[in-house]
Amino acid sequence: MKTALSRSLAALAFGASLAGAAEIGVTPTSITLGESAAFSGAAAQLGIQLNAGIKLWIDQVNEAGGVHGRKIQIVTRDDKYEAKIAPETTKQLIEEDKVFALIGYVGTPTGAAALPIINAAKVPLVGMFTGAEILRVPFSRYIFHVRASYYDETDAIIEQLLTTGNKRFAVFYQDDAYGMAGFTGTKIAVSKRGGEIVATGTVERNTIKVEKAVKDIVPKQPDGIVMISAYTSIAEFVRQARKAGYNGSFYNVSFVGSKALADALGSDGYGVAISQVVPFPWSLKVPVVKEFNALAAKNKVDVNFSSLEGYLIAKVFVEGLKRAGKDLTRDKFISALETMSNVDFGGFNIDYSATKHTGSRFVDLTIISKNKQFRD
């Protein structure tokens, strides 16, 4: 016969066992996420803007009561867009900060360096600000991409250049995994669609030493230059190339950070083109863009392509949490994301499955116009 004391002790033990079984980073009232990105250094604006967009939607969700009664909090670590730092910041988020999942990583070299740690720890990551193939193939159960790939972007760029009568191309790229991903995508697009790559030039990551690249490319006078680097080195290359007499077209992939590039170029930015993987941030006819603009104005968040991408990443993440249910685990969250087949987020669709974690292939082309504005 059980006494009142024994029943109480049994209840306490049962409660303790439930607490012990709770998922890491999840409490009855909170979910902790981690973000490793560039918050300082040459690519800082990418991390800052992406995080601003993520927080914009997360804060809105929290104000409405959270997801299944849990508020979401984000712990950030600064990897400075350095591959040698990203593994350590990722370990800190997983082992020290005890996050439930990861969100909004920035960059190919940093993402590639962190990937083995993420896979080994079996921690889901939603939304990498990179389109590199090495982060998509081989397939990882734990990585969910919200944006199109660099292969999709460079294919769209080459198609546009060929459509407007250009056939001779150059590639200026960052000498690392990110730059090589874009260069490879460009070569594939050219071999498939036609034309010729007549010159190449490289720059070291987190530097603006572009002099040799300018000398290697400008004398060939290509019709268009496809550029795969960060906004600081791109801005320096454009200035020096024009000073050296180049009058052709400049095309960037989206990772450059459109607003950051326009700000860095100033009056030199007119006519520079950028491929985009999210809808035009000022197109209020798109429902999710209209919603984003209203919240951004209310919360004094800068409207740009990177902050909109962060906002969309957060929308996808929260939808996954909702579908996972109140009894939240990492496995249930992953499975919930995989049920998101052709989900419309208001003019931006995500299509995941158990074997497909690249949610979008949306690509648009934009150009910097006067006064650092954009047109599509």
N, C-alpha and C positions, 0 to 999 in steps of 0.2 A: 504494500500500500504506500503510495507516494504522499509525502508530507508537503505542506505548503512551501517549505524551504527547498525541498528537492525539485518541486515543480518550477520554482523561481530560478533555481540554478540551471535547470534544463532549458528554460526559456532563454536565459542569458547565453548559454552555450550555443543554442540554435541561432540566436541573433549574431553572435560572434562568427559562426560559420558562414552566415549569409554575408556579413561584412567582409570576411576573408575571401569570399567568392566574387566580390564585386570587381568589375573590370577596372584596370589601371586608368586613372584620369577621370573616373566617373564617380560622382557621389549622388545622393538623392536630390541635391539642389544645383549641381554644377557639372560641366564638362570642360576639361582643359585641353586645349590644342596648342601645338607648337609650330613656329614658323622660323626657319633659318633663311635669311636673305641678306642682300647687300643693303645695309643701312648707313654705311659710310664708304668712302673711297670713290673711285671713278664711275661706278654704276649705282651710286646710292639712291638716285631719284627713282630708279626702277623698283627697288624694295619699298621705298617710302610711299610711292603712289599706289603700288599694288596693295600694300597693307592698309592704306587709307580706304580703298574700295572694299576690301574684306570687312574691315571694322564697321563701315557704314551700314552694311546689311546685318551683321552680327549684333550691333547695338540696337537696331530696329527690332530684331527678333527678341532680344533680351527685354526691351521695354514692353513688349507684348506678353511677357511671361516666360520666354525661353521655349525650349522644345521638350514636351512632356514634363513640364515643371522644372527643367534644368536650365540655368543660365550658362552661356558659353563664355569662356575666357581664353585669351590667347597670350602665350608666352613667346617672346621674340628673342632670337639670338642673331648677332651680326657676324656673317661669314665674310663680309667685305668683297664678295665675288671672287674669293680665292679658294681654289680646289684643295689646298693644303689645310684650310681652316674648316671647311664644311663638314668633314667627318667628325671633328671634335664637337662642333656645335650641335650636330645631329645626335651624337651620343649623350650630350648634356641634356637635350630636350627629352630623350627617351629614358635615360637612366637617373638623372638628377631631378628634372622637372616632372617626371612621371606623367607625360602627356598621353591622352587617349589616342590621338591621331595627329597627323601633320597636315599643313595647309600652306599654299602660296610660296613654294620655293622658287628661287630666281637663278636661272643660268644653267647652261649645259655642263661646263667643267665642274661646277659645284654639285650639281645634281648627280652627275656620273660618279663623283667621289663619294657621295653620301648613299648611293643606291645599295651597295652591298650591306651596309649597316641596317638600312630600312628593311630590306628583304630578310635579313637574318633575324631581326627583332619582330618581324611580321606585323609591322605598324602601318596602317593605311595612310597614304598621302594623296590628297586631292589638289590638283591645280599646280602644275609646274610652269613657270614663265619661261618656257623653252619649247621649241618644236623639233628637237634633235631626235633622230631615229634611234640612236643608241640608248635612249631612255624609253623607247617603245618596243624595240626588238633586241633581245628576246622578251616575250611577254612576261610581265610581273603581275601577280594577283593583287599586289598592294598599291600599285600606282594607277591613278585615274587622271587622265588628261582632259582638260576642258577646251583646249585650243587645237587648231589644225597644226600640221607638221611643217617643218621648213621645206620639205619636198613639195607640199601643196603650195606654199608661198612662192618659192622660186619658179615653180611651173607657171603660176599665174603671171609672174613678172616677165618671164621669157615670152609667154604667149602675147602679152601686151606689147612688148618691144617688137616682136615679129609682125604683129598686126599693124603697127605704125611704120613699117618699112625698114626697121633696123635689123641688121644681120651680123654685125661684128661686135662682140661683147668682151668686156674685161671683168675680172672678179677681184675685189679688194676684200680680204678676209682676215679675221683675227686668227693668230697662229695657235689654235687650240682645238678642242673637240667641237666647240660651238661653230667656229669659223669653218672647220672641215665639214661639218654637217651641211652648212649652207652652200659651200663650194661643191660638195658632192651632189646636192639637190640641183644646183645650177647645171652641172655637167650632164646629169640625167635629163633635165628639161631640154637642153640644147641638142643632145643626141636624139631625143624623141621628136622634137619640133623643128629642128633645123637651125642654121646659123653656125657661128664659129666663135670660140673663145680665143682671142688674139693676144691676151696679156693677163697676168696675175700679179698681185702684190699683197704682202702680208704686214701685220702689225702685232707686236707683242701685247698680250692682255694687260689692261690697266696702265697703258702708256699712250702717248700721242706721237711716237716716233714714226712718222709716216713718210719721211723724205725719200727713202729708197723706193717705197711703193709708188709714189708719185712719179719718180724717174722711170720705173719699170712699166708704168701704164700709160701715162700721158703721151709720150712720143708715138705710140701706136694709134692714137686718136680713134678709140672704139666708138661705136654709135651709142652705146650705153654701158654704164658700170654698175654691176650688181655688188652691193656692199653688205658684208656680214661682220659687224663689229659693234662696240658700244658707242654711245652718243658722243663721248669726248673725242675719241679717235676719228670717228666719222666726220665730225665738224671740222677737225683739223685737216683731214684729207680733202674735203670739199674746198676749203679755202685755198689750200696749197695747189690743188689741181687747177682751179680756176685761174689762180695767179700765174700758173705755168702755161696757160693758154688753152685749157680744155673747155669746150663749149657744148659737150654732149649731155646726155641724161644721167642722173644719179638715181638708183633704185635701192631702197633698204628693205630688209625684212623687219617684222614687227618688234623683235626683241630690242631694237635700237632705242625704243622709248620715244614716241613721237613728240610729246610735249618737251621732254628733256632735250631732244635734238633741235627742235625749233627754237627753244630758248638759247641753246649753245650757239646756233648759227646766226641768230638775229636776222639782220637784213640780207645775209648771204644764203638764207634758207629758201628763198623764192624758187619754186620749180622743182625742189627735191621731192622725190616720190617715196612712199612707204607702203608696203603691203600690210594689211590689218587682219586680225583674226577675231575681231568683235565688231558689232555694228557701229556705224558712225555715231559717236557719243552725243551729237547735237541734233540727231534726227528724231524729233519728238513724235513722229508718226509710228515709231517702233515702241510698243507698250513698255517693255522692260527699260528702254532708254528714257522714256518719259518719267517712269517711276524713279529711276536712278537720279535724273536731273532734279526732281522735286526734293528728294532726300538730301542730295548734295548741297542744294541751295539752303535748305533748312539747317544743315549741320556744318556749313562753310567748308565743304570738301571740294577740292579742285576737280573740275570735269575734264577728263582726258581719256585716251585709250587705255592706259595702264590701270587707272582707278576703276574704269568700267570693267576691265577684265577681272580685277580683284572682286568686284561686286558680283559678277557672274559666278566666279569660283565659290564665293560664300553662299550664293543661292543654291548651287548644286550640292554643296556640303550639307546645308540645312535640310534640303529635301531628302537626302540620304538618311539623316538623323530621324526625320519624321517617319520615314518608311521602316526604319529599323525597330521602332516601337519603344515602349518604356523600359523594357528589360534589355538595356543597351550593352552590347559587346562588340568587339572589333569584327568578329566573324559575321555577326548580324548586320553590322554597318556595311561591310563589303558586299554581302549578299543583297542588301537593300539597294545599294547603288547599281548593282547588276540587273535589277528589275527596271531600271529607268530606260525603257526602249522608246526612242523618238519622243522625248518629253519636251514640250514647248514651254519655255520660260518667258514667253511674251515677245516672240520675234527672234529668239535664239534657241535652237534645238540641241538637245543632248541625246545621244544614242549609245547606251552601254549594253553589254551582255556579259555572260560569264567568260567569254573568250575575246571580248572587244572592249578595251578600256580607253580608246581614243574617241571622245564624245562628239567632236565636231570637226568638220573639214571646211568650215566657212572661211573664205578669204575675200577681202575687198582691197581695192587699190585707192590710195589717197595721195594728195599732193599738198605741200606747204605753199600757201598763197601769201599775200601781203600781210604785214603786221603779225607774223607768226601764227596766222590762222590756217585752217585746213579746209580743203574741199574734196569731195569724193566724186 
